[in-house]
């Protein structure tokens, strides 16, 4: 699948490449050069493997060039302050997998890291909201004050010790979290909320998520810590189920879905639309298999807008049907989600079958084939591979960093 987003650098360079201080000022020059050095080796192969038709946004070539430039130049500085388990640590299982895997990848060391903050384009605040909930939150109180206090203290620590936060008022800093409370926790510091790059699974515009500066993070649920049995599925023409969903009855949308389409809690239903509040006991071990034999996988929001079912559907090559309000989808700067998924307004839930039956077979097959191509961007690898989720997250941060202009005295 081809990214329509490449640009070549003609900006002034420091000894190690593009100097962070001239980065924003020179970015406009990147659009004019016509030729780029060709990829080679693993990156060239990864780029060729990721090509397809229609699944990448086609507004201009600069975005794919920006990915190449990120691969060559991007540097981040990670603050060393803070101790385990709240900082430099995160969970690598369950619905918080993405948060933990990213933090651990950074801790293992990575070519994008620099020990010299003067060479950094961005600064990572490596605290984990999930770990804060585990260790400083008092259960059943719903009081986020301890979390906010920790974040406030951490920012005070690094801003007093280093000049970098104050230089940009946090605009070239980022933190990353998959916990539902991360947006609320970030409100403790107005610059963290309004200026810093917040990389969030809970990318809800009604709660202050700003896609111009914040980045949407895919929510992944590795129950065992790995994608065991989640990848692949039946071919497009060998999927007997029209649609499938199984999940808890919470939030404003799922009750509507269950009201109109819920199956009896047994495995004997003959309907080709399978909607369960929870899978029957005898089917519970076969959740992934149910997705792999379904044409469409229903992905309704729950308490929060994000759902791991979107990535699960992509892994299973089951076309996601996204039923969510105010949700900014991951990597939507570069991915054309309309090419491999459907969007269903909650008001259209009663018409689900009519809508799905009206989709021409050729269109369904095209979307299903594109899922195979786009899956690369949602895979978590160790070590990371070009164009995978780790690199796509970095590219989302890189794109937002392009918009940061440091104060003149820098």
C-alpha positions as CSV (number, residue, x, y, z in Angstrom):
1,X,0.0,0.0,0.0
2,X,1.5,3.3,-1.0
3,X,1.7,6.2,1.3
4,X,1.0,9.4,-0.6
5,X,3.3,11.3,1.7
6,X,6.9,11.7,0.8
7,X,9.0,14.9,0.9
8,X,12.7,15.6,0.5
9,X,14.8,17.8,2.8
10,X,16.6,20.8,1.6
11,X,16.7,22.5,4.9
12,X,20.0,23.6,6.6
13,X,21.6,20.8,8.6
14,X,23.6,20.5,11.7
15,X,26.4,18.0,11.9
16,X,23.9,15.1,12.6
17,X,21.3,16.2,10.2
18,X,18.3,18.6,10.5
19,X,18.9,20.9,13.5
20,X,16.0,20.9,15.9
21,X,16.1,24.7,16.2
22,X,15.8,25.2,12.5
23,X,13.4,22.3,12.1
24,X,10.1,24.3,12.1
25,X,11.5,27.3,10.3
26,X,12.8,25.2,7.4
27,X,10.0,22.8,7.0
28,X,8.4,24.8,4.2
29,X,11.5,24.1,2.0
30,X,10.9,20.4,2.2
31,X,8.0,20.5,-0.3
32,X,9.9,21.8,-3.3
33,X,12.6,19.2,-4.0
34,X,11.5,16.7,-6.7
35,X,13.8,13.7,-6.0
36,X,14.5,11.6,-3.0
37,X,17.1,9.0,-2.3
38,X,15.6,5.6,-2.8
39,X,15.0,3.2,0.1
40,X,17.1,0.1,0.3
41,X,17.1,-3.2,2.1
42,X,14.5,-3.9,4.7
43,X,12.9,-0.4,4.5
44,X,12.4,-0.8,0.7
45,X,10.9,-4.2,1.1
46,X,8.6,-2.9,3.9
47,X,7.5,-0.1,1.8
48,X,6.7,-2.4,-1.2
49,X,4.8,-4.8,1.1
50,X,2.7,-2.0,2.4
51,X,1.5,-0.8,-1.0
52,X,-2.1,-1.1,-2.1
53,X,-4.9,0.9,-3.7
54,X,-6.9,3.6,-2.0
55,X,-6.1,3.0,1.7
56,X,-3.7,6.0,1.9
57,X,-4.8,9.5,1.8
58,X,-3.9,11.0,-1.6
59,X,-3.8,14.8,-1.0
60,X,-0.1,15.2,-1.6
61,X,3.2,13.4,-1.6
62,X,4.7,15.3,1.2
63,X,3.3,13.0,3.9
64,X,5.1,9.9,2.7
65,X,8.3,11.9,2.2
66,X,7.8,13.0,5.8
67,X,7.8,9.4,6.9
68,X,11.1,8.9,5.1
69,X,12.5,12.0,6.7
70,X,11.4,10.8,10.1
71,X,13.2,7.5,9.6
72,X,16.4,9.4,8.8
73,X,16.3,12.3,11.2
74,X,13.8,12.1,14.0
75,X,15.3,12.2,17.5
76,X,13.7,12.2,20.9
77,X,15.0,12.8,24.4
78,X,13.6,10.8,27.3
79,X,13.7,12.4,30.7
80,X,15.5,10.1,33.1
81,X,13.8,11.5,36.2
82,X,11.3,9.3,38.1
83,X,11.4,5.8,39.4
84,X,9.6,2.6,38.8
85,X,6.8,1.6,38.7
86,X,5.2,4.9,37.9
87,X,7.8,6.1,35.3
88,X,9.7,4.2,32.6
89,X,7.3,1.4,33.0
90,X,3.9,0.3,31.7
91,X,1.6,-2.8,31.2
92,X,2.1,-5.0,28.2
93,X,-1.1,-7.0,28.5
94,X,-4.8,-6.4,28.1
95,X,-6.3,-3.2,26.8
96,X,-3.3,-1.1,27.9
97,X,-0.9,-3.1,25.7
98,X,0.0,-0.2,23.4
99,X,1.0,2.1,26.3
100,X,3.3,-0.5,27.9
101,X,4.8,-1.7,24.7
102,X,5.7,1.8,23.6
103,X,7.3,2.7,26.9
104,X,9.2,-0.5,27.1
105,X,10.4,-0.1,23.5
106,X,11.8,3.2,24.5
107,X,13.4,1.8,27.6
108,X,15.1,-1.0,25.6
109,X,16.9,1.7,23.6
110,X,16.1,2.8,20.1
111,X,17.8,4.5,17.2
112,X,15.4,7.4,17.5
113,X,16.7,8.3,21.0
114,X,19.4,10.9,21.7
115,X,21.2,11.5,25.0
116,X,21.8,15.1,23.9
117,X,18.6,17.1,24.5
118,X,20.0,19.9,22.2
119,X,19.6,17.4,19.3
120,X,16.1,16.3,20.2
121,X,13.0,17.3,18.2
122,X,10.7,16.1,20.9
123,X,10.8,15.3,24.6
124,X,9.1,12.3,26.1
125,X,7.4,12.4,29.5
126,X,7.7,8.7,30.4
127,X,5.1,8.4,33.1
128,X,2.3,5.8,32.9
129,X,-1.2,6.8,33.8
130,X,-2.1,3.1,34.0
131,X,0.6,2.5,36.6
132,X,-0.5,5.5,38.6
133,X,-4.0,4.1,38.7
134,X,-2.5,0.8,40.0
135,X,-0.3,2.4,42.7
136,X,-1.5,5.8,43.8
137,X,-5.2,5.8,43.1
138,X,-7.5,4.8,45.9
139,X,-9.9,2.1,44.6
140,X,-13.6,3.0,44.2
141,X,-13.1,6.7,44.9
142,X,-13.1,7.9,41.3
143,X,-10.7,10.6,42.6
144,X,-8.0,11.5,40.1
145,X,-6.3,14.0,42.4
146,X,-3.4,11.7,43.2
147,X,-2.7,11.1,39.5
148,X,-2.9,14.8,38.8
149,X,-0.6,15.6,41.7
150,X,2.0,13.2,40.4
151,X,1.9,14.6,36.9
152,X,2.1,18.2,38.2
153,X,5.1,17.3,40.3
154,X,6.8,15.6,37.5
155,X,6.4,18.5,35.1
156,X,7.6,20.9,37.8
157,X,10.7,18.7,38.3
158,X,11.8,18.6,34.7
159,X,10.8,22.2,34.0
160,X,12.9,23.4,36.9
161,X,15.9,21.2,36.1
162,X,15.9,21.7,32.3
163,X,15.1,24.7,30.1
164,X,13.2,22.7,27.4
165,X,9.6,22.7,28.8
166,X,9.7,26.4,29.4
167,X,11.2,27.1,26.0
168,X,8.2,25.8,24.2
169,X,5.7,25.8,27.0
170,X,5.5,22.1,26.5
171,X,4.6,22.2,22.8
172,X,7.5,19.9,21.8
173,X,6.8,17.5,24.6
174,X,4.6,14.4,24.5
175,X,3.1,11.8,26.8
176,X,1.3,8.6,25.8
177,X,-1.5,6.7,27.5
178,X,-4.3,4.3,26.8
179,X,-6.1,4.8,30.1
180,X,-9.5,6.5,30.0
181,X,-8.4,9.0,32.7
182,X,-5.4,10.3,30.8
183,X,-7.3,13.2,29.2
184,X,-8.7,14.3,32.6
185,X,-5.3,13.8,34.3
186,X,-3.6,16.1,31.7
187,X,-5.9,19.0,32.7
188,X,-3.7,19.5,35.8
189,X,-1.3,21.6,33.7
190,X,-2.8,24.0,31.1
191,X,0.2,23.7,28.9
192,X,0.1,19.9,29.0
193,X,-3.5,20.0,28.0
194,X,-3.5,22.8,25.5
195,X,0.0,22.7,24.0
196,X,1.8,19.4,24.5
197,X,1.3,16.5,22.2
198,X,-1.1,14.1,23.9
199,X,-0.9,10.6,22.4
200,X,-4.2,9.0,23.5
201,X,-6.3,6.0,22.9
202,X,-9.3,8.0,24.3
203,X,-9.2,10.4,21.3
204,X,-12.5,12.1,22.0
205,X,-13.0,15.6,20.5
206,X,-15.9,16.2,22.9
207,X,-13.4,15.9,25.8
208,X,-10.8,18.3,24.4
209,X,-8.9,16.0,22.1
210,X,-7.4,18.3,19.4
211,X,-6.3,16.4,16.3
212,X,-4.1,19.4,15.2
213,X,-1.7,18.8,18.1
214,X,-2.8,15.5,19.7
215,X,-2.4,12.0,18.2
216,X,-4.8,9.1,18.3
217,X,-3.3,5.9,19.6
218,X,-4.6,2.5,18.5
219,X,-6.1,0.5,21.4
220,X,-4.7,-3.1,21.4
221,X,-5.8,-5.9,23.7
222,X,-3.1,-8.6,24.0
223,X,-4.6,-10.9,26.6
224,X,-1.4,-13.0,26.8
225,X,1.0,-10.2,26.0
226,X,1.2,-11.3,22.3
227,X,-1.0,-11.5,19.3
228,X,-1.3,-15.3,19.6
229,X,-4.0,-16.6,17.2
230,X,-5.2,-13.1,16.3
231,X,-3.7,-12.7,12.8
232,X,-5.4,-13.7,9.5
233,X,-8.7,-15.2,8.7
234,X,-10.9,-16.8,6.0
235,X,-10.9,-15.4,2.5
236,X,-13.5,-12.8,1.6
237,X,-15.8,-15.4,0.0
238,X,-15.5,-18.0,2.9
239,X,-17.0,-15.9,5.7
240,X,-20.5,-17.2,6.5
241,X,-21.4,-14.6,9.1
242,X,-22.5,-11.2,7.9
243,X,-21.6,-9.3,11.2
244,X,-20.3,-10.1,14.7
245,X,-20.0,-8.4,18.0
246,X,-19.5,-9.6,21.6
247,X,-18.9,-7.2,24.5
248,X,-20.2,-5.6,27.6
249,X,-23.4,-3.5,27.7
250,X,-22.1,0.0,28.6
251,X,-21.9,3.5,27.2
252,X,-24.6,5.1,25.1
253,X,-24.2,3.1,21.9
254,X,-24.0,-0.6,22.9
255,X,-27.4,-0.7,24.6
256,X,-29.0,0.3,21.2
257,X,-27.0,-2.3,19.4
258,X,-28.0,-5.0,21.8
259,X,-31.6,-3.9,21.9
260,X,-32.0,-4.4,18.1
261,X,-29.6,-7.2,17.3
262,X,-28.8,-9.2,20.4
263,X,-28.8,-13.0,19.9
264,X,-30.0,-15.4,22.6
265,X,-27.0,-16.4,24.8
266,X,-26.5,-19.8,23.1
267,X,-24.6,-21.1,20.2
268,X,-27.6,-22.4,18.2
269,X,-28.6,-19.2,16.5
270,X,-29.0,-19.5,12.7
271,X,-28.8,-15.8,12.1
272,X,-25.8,-14.5,10.1
273,X,-25.7,-11.4,12.4
274,X,-24.2,-12.5,15.7
275,X,-24.4,-9.9,18.5
276,X,-23.8,-11.0,22.1
277,X,-23.5,-9.1,25.3
278,X,-21.0,-11.8,26.2
279,X,-20.2,-14.9,24.2
280,X,-21.9,-18.1,25.3
281,X,-19.6,-20.2,27.5
282,X,-19.2,-22.8,24.8
283,X,-18.1,-20.1,22.3
284,X,-15.9,-18.0,24.6
285,X,-12.7,-19.7,23.5
286,X,-13.5,-19.0,19.9
287,X,-13.8,-15.2,20.0
288,X,-11.0,-14.7,17.4
289,X,-12.4,-17.5,15.2
290,X,-15.8,-15.7,15.2
291,X,-14.1,-12.6,13.8
292,X,-12.2,-14.5,11.2
293,X,-15.3,-16.0,9.7
294,X,-17.3,-12.7,9.7
295,X,-17.5,-10.3,6.9
296,X,-18.0,-7.3,9.1
297,X,-17.0,-6.8,12.8
298,X,-19.1,-4.3,14.7
299,X,-17.0,-1.9,16.7
300,X,-19.3,0.3,18.9
301,X,-17.9,2.6,21.5
302,X,-18.4,1.7,25.2
303,X,-17.7,4.0,28.1
304,X,-15.1,5.7,25.9
305,X,-14.8,6.2,22.2
306,X,-11.9,3.8,21.5
307,X,-12.3,0.1,21.2
308,X,-9.7,-2.7,20.8
309,X,-12.1,-4.4,18.4
310,X,-11.0,-2.1,15.6
311,X,-7.5,-3.5,15.7
312,X,-8.8,-7.0,16.4
313,X,-11.0,-6.7,13.2
314,X,-8.0,-5.5,11.2
315,X,-5.9,-8.4,12.4
316,X,-8.7,-10.8,11.5
317,X,-9.2,-9.2,8.1
318,X,-12.9,-8.5,9.1
319,X,-14.1,-5.2,7.8
320,X,-14.6,-2.9,10.9
321,X,-18.0,-1.2,11.2
322,X,-17.2,1.8,13.4
323,X,-20.1,3.0,15.5
324,X,-18.7,5.9,17.5
325,X,-19.3,9.6,18.0
326,X,-16.5,12.2,18.3
327,X,-13.7,9.7,17.8
328,X,-10.6,10.6,15.9
329,X,-9.2,7.4,14.3
330,X,-5.6,6.4,14.6
331,X,-3.2,7.5,11.8
332,X,-6.1,9.3,10.0
333,X,-3.5,11.9,8.9
334,X,-2.3,9.3,6.3
335,X,-4.8,6.4,6.3
336,X,-8.1,6.7,4.3
337,X,-10.3,4.7,6.7
338,X,-13.2,4.8,4.2
339,X,-11.2,2.5,2.0
340,X,-11.2,-0.4,4.4
341,X,-13.9,0.2,7.0
342,X,-17.5,1.5,7.4
343,X,-18.9,4.2,9.6
344,X,-22.4,3.6,11.0
345,X,-24.2,6.5,12.8
346,X,-25.8,5.2,16.0
347,X,-29.2,6.3,14.6
348,X,-28.8,3.8,11.8
349,X,-28.3,0.8,14.1
350,X,-31.9,-0.5,13.4
351,X,-31.0,-0.5,9.7
352,X,-27.8,-2.5,10.1
353,X,-28.8,-5.5,7.9
354,X,-30.2,-3.4,5.1
355,X,-27.0,-1.3,5.0
356,X,-24.7,-4.2,5.0
357,X,-26.7,-6.2,2.5
358,X,-26.7,-3.2,0.1
359,X,-22.9,-3.1,-0.1
360,X,-21.8,-4.6,-3.5
361,X,-19.7,-7.8,-3.2
362,X,-16.9,-6.1,-5.2
363,X,-16.7,-3.3,-2.8
364,X,-16.6,-5.6,0.2
365,X,-13.9,-7.7,-1.4
366,X,-11.8,-4.6,-2.1
367,X,-12.2,-3.4,1.6
368,X,-11.3,-6.9,2.9
369,X,-8.2,-7.0,0.7
370,X,-7.1,-3.6,1.8
371,X,-7.2,-4.8,5.4
372,X,-4.5,-7.3,4.6
373,X,-2.4,-4.4,3.3
374,X,-3.1,-1.9,6.1
375,X,-2.5,-4.5,8.9
376,X,1.2,-3.8,8.8
377,X,0.6,-0.4,10.4
378,X,-1.2,-1.9,13.4
379,X,1.3,-4.7,14.2
380,X,3.5,-4.5,17.3
381,X,6.9,-6.1,16.6
382,X,9.9,-6.7,18.8
383,X,12.1,-5.2,17.5
384,X,10.0,-2.7,15.6
385,X,9.9,-2.9,11.8
386,X,9.4,-0.1,9.3
387,X,5.9,1.1,8.9
388,X,4.6,-0.9,11.9
389,X,2.6,0.6,14.8
390,X,5.7,1.9,16.7
391,X,6.9,3.8,13.6
392,X,3.4,5.0,12.8
393,X,3.0,6.4,16.3
394,X,6.4,8.2,15.9
395,X,5.2,9.5,12.5
396,X,2.0,10.9,14.1
397,X,4.2,12.7,16.6
398,X,6.6,13.9,13.9
399,X,3.7,15.4,11.9
400,X,2.5,17.4,14.9
401,X,6.1,18.5,15.7
402,X,6.1,20.1,12.3
403,X,3.6,22.6,13.6
404,X,5.7,23.7,16.6
405,X,7.5,27.0,16.3
406,X,10.0,27.7,19.1
407,X,10.4,31.1,20.6
408,X,12.9,33.4,18.8
409,X,15.4,33.4,21.6
410,X,16.0,29.7,21.0
